[in-house]
């Protein structure tokens, strides 16, 4: 019997507020309202590429929560497992994002403490949820929230694994949520049940104490924890408006590495969510091409490059545009002529 979902993602849904244009957070009187959150971004990107996805979270049962639910549905993501918080103090976490311009770096201010996701419980969701998906994704941001959220997230990972889902995990380390030591101690305990692992080179060095070149690091994770596929994104920041992006993948089954030439000097409109977009494309390629890591690499890199050119947290594209982006990337000369 087929699964209802290609992917379910567990994580906090956040309201994003940004000053208009290149104004500072300390300047101006208006904010642009958008929705975000790492795991939600992955679900949205994958849905836009053609996967059937859903989000697992808890949001307030008031007007702001209703706005969030409508936006999630508008982006093609199922809300069957989006629990409501009816308590008087329910709230949606907020983050404020200020765009950067060389030499001023972008910056983020969080206001997410005591948000509704922290009340999430296994009892909020039916047992049949665990049988309904081919892949389950979450990240270190969710584990970093600590307390019941962390405990429930780990228990969900185990339950999804028992029902045959592939477990996808992105370290996505955030120093404002937990220390490197705390992250390492927690994540190394769950890695033996992870099938697809995303970790940047800098996080591997600083949080996990890994040394050597990136290929050695990826293989060491796979060998130590028996992880099927390990991937690392590689970003060079030339300025807030110009980045080069690529990635490296290691596959345990074939003892093979996958890489391609990076997308050079991407014209960045908004970098937030580009790592999540990479995972969207990666999982789309992997699930649609029956585990083909080359497809995962190409779709992941193209999706991230494309996301950098779009404002907001989420990847707005479709399979045809991503395929054209991949083909243009592989061609000898790039074509920037208008599509007519």
N, C-alpha and C positions, 0 to 999 in steps of 0.2 A: 504493500500500500504506500502511495506517495506521501511525502510530507507537505503540509500546507505552506510552510515558509522555506525559502532558501536560507534565510538568516534572521535570527533574533538578536537584538543588541540590548544590553543592560547598562544604564547610566543615567546621570542626572540631566534633566532638561533645564536649560538656563535661558533667561531673558538677557539679551545683549543690547546695551545702550551705547551709542557712539555719537560724538559731536559731528556736526556737518563738516564735510570737506576735510581740511587739515587743521581745524581748530583744536585747541588744547582742551583737556577736561576742565581746566580752571577758567576757561573762556567761553563766551557765547551763552545762549539761553535755550537751545534746542538739542534734542537727542533723537537719533534714528533708532527705531525699535525693531529688533530682529530676534530670531530664535536661534539657539545653538546648544552645544554640548557635544563632547567628543564622540560618544557612541551613537548619538542621534545623527550626527553628521555622517558617520559611516553608513548608517541605515538609509539616509536620504540619498547619498551618492550612489549607493548600490541599487536603490529603487529606480533612480533616474537612468541607470544603465540597463535595467531590465530584470533585476532580481526581485523576488517577492520577499519583502522585509517587514519586520515589526519592531517596535520598541517596548522594552520592559522598564517601567519607572513608576514613580508616584508623584502626582502634581496636585495642587490645591483645587478644590471644587468651588471655585469662584470665577469671576470674569477673566482674570489673567490666566488661570488654568484653562478656561474654555478657549481663550485665544490660542494658547499653546496647542491644545488638542486639534483645533481647526487647521492651524499651520502645518502640523505634522501630517494630517490627512491630506492637505492640499499638496504636500510634497510626495504623496504616493506611499506613505508608510502606514502600516496597520496599527491601530490603537487598542486592539482587543485586550492587551496586557498592560494598559496604562491605568494604574489604580488611582482612585480619587481620595484626597485627604479632606474630610469634612470638619476637621477640628477648627476651633475659633482662631488659632494662631497659625493656620496653614499659610505657606508662602512659597513662591517660586524663586529660586536662587537667581541672583543678578550678577552680571559682570559688565564693567565699563571698559571700552576699548578706544584708545587714542591712536590714530594712524601716525606713522612716522614719516620723516623726510630728512634725508642726509644733511647734517650729522645727528639729527634727533631721532632716537630709537622709538619704535612703537611701545606703548605700555598698557598694562591691564591692571584694573583695580577690582577685586572680588567683594561681593556682598552675598554670601551663600550660606552662612552659618544658620543652623536650625531650619533649613528649608525642608519641604515635605518629603523629599527623597530619603531623609534620615529616619523616617518612620516606616520605611518599606519593610514588609514582612513576607515570609514565604506563604503565609496564610492568605495574602492578597491575591494569589494566583492559583489557578486550578492545576491539578497534577497532570492533566492531559497536555499542558503547555510543553512539557519536557519531551514529548514524543512528536512534536509538530514541526521540527526544523532540522535542516541538514547541517547547519552551522550556528554556533552560539559565539557572540563576540562581546568582550568587555575590556576594561583597561585598568591601569594602575591609578587612574584618577578616581574611579569608583572604589577601589580598595583603599585608596588614600583617605577617603572620607571617614574611615574607621568605624568603630562601634558595630551596631547591628547591620549596617550596610555592608561592611566588609565580611562579616560572618555569613550573611545571607547570600552575598555574591559568590563566595567560595562554595557554599552548599549548592547553589544553582549550577555552578560549573560541574560539580560532581554528578548531579542529577542528569544534566544534559549529556554528559559523557556516558553515563550508564545506559542512556536511551539511544546511543549511537551517533550523536551529533559530533561534528568536528569542533574542537574548542580553539577559538582564535583569541589571542591576548596581546595587547599593545602596552608596553611598559608606561609610556607617556608620563614620565616622572614630573611631578610638580612640587617644588621645594616648599611652597606655601601650605601644602597639605600634610607632608610627612618628611622625616629625615631620610637620607640615603641609606643609613643602616636599617631603619625600620622597613623601608621599601624592600631592601635586599632580603631581609629575614622573612618577610611575608611572601614575596614573589617566588623565592627559591622553593618554598614549600608547595606551591601550586603548579610549578613548571612540569612536574612529571605527568600531569593530566592534560597539558597543553599540546595541541597538534600544530598550530601555526603561531609563530612567535615573532613579534616586531620589537626591535630594540635598536636605538641609534648607537653609533660608535662612542659618542661622548658619554651616554648613559652607561654603556657597557664598561667603560673605563672608570668613571667616577662612582657609580652605584654598585657595580658588581666586581670591581677590581680586576677586570679583564685587561690583558696586555697582548701585544702582537698586532699584526695587521688585521683588517676587518674580516678577511676570509678565515683566518685562524680563529678569530673570536666567534664567528657564526658557527663554525664546525664544533668548537668547544661546547657551546650551549647545547647543540644537537646531541653530541656524544654523552655529555654529563646527565642530561635529562630525557634522552630518547625522544627528542622533538622532531617531527617529520620535516617541517619547513621552517627556516629562520631567515628573516629579512631585515635589512638595515637601510634606511634612507640616508642619502648623502646630500647635504645642502651647503652651497657656498654663498654667503651673503656679501655681494659686492657693495650694495647700499640697500636701504629699505625698499627701493623701487626696482632693484635688479638682483635676481638670484639665479644660480645654476643648480639644477636638481637632477639627481639620479638615484640608483639603488643597487644593492647586491643581494642575491638570494642564494642560500645553500639548501639543497635537498638531500636528506639522509638516504633515501631509498637508492638513489643512483650515485651518491657521493659526488654530486655535481654542483658547480656554481653557475649562476646566471647573471649577466650584466649586459648593458648596452651603453652607447655613448650618451652622456647626460644632455638634458635640455638646457642649453646655455643662455645665460642672460635673459631669463624670462622677465617680461615687463609686468611687475607686480602691482596689482591694484589692492589686494588684501590677502595676506599670507595666512590669516587665521583659518584653520580647517584644512590646510593643504596636506598635512600629514594624515588626517582622517580620510581625505579624498584618495590618497595613495592606497589606503587599506580598502576603500570601496572598490577601486579599480582592480586591485590585487585579488580580492575575494571574488569579484565578478569573473575575472579571467580564469581563476582556479576552478570555480564551481561550474562555469559554462563549458570549460575545455577539459573536463574530467581530470583535474589535477595537473594540468600542463603549467609548469612553472615559468616557461618562456612567455606564455600568454599572460600569466599573472604579472610578470615583470613589466611587459609592454603596456598593459592596461593601467597598472598602478602608476607608472611614471607619467603616462599621458594624462591621467585623471588629476594627478597632483599639479602638473604644469598648467593644466586648464583652470583648476580652482584658483590658482594664484592671480588669474586675470579677472576674477569675478568678486564683487563685493559681498560681504556677509560670510557666515560660517560654512555655508553649504555649497556643494558642487551642483551647478545647474548645467546639464548637458544631456546628451543622448548617445546611444551606441554608435550612430552614424558619424557624429562629430568626433567622437574619440577615435574611431577607426580612421577617419581622415587625418586626424592629428598624428597618429602613429605612422601612417603612410608618408605624410609630409616630413616627419622626423627622420625617416629612413631614406628619403629621397636625397639626391645629390644637391639640388638647389631648392631652398624653401620658397614657397609661393605665398606672398602676403596680399595678393589681389583680392578685392571684395568679392564675396559670394553673391551671385546675381541669379 
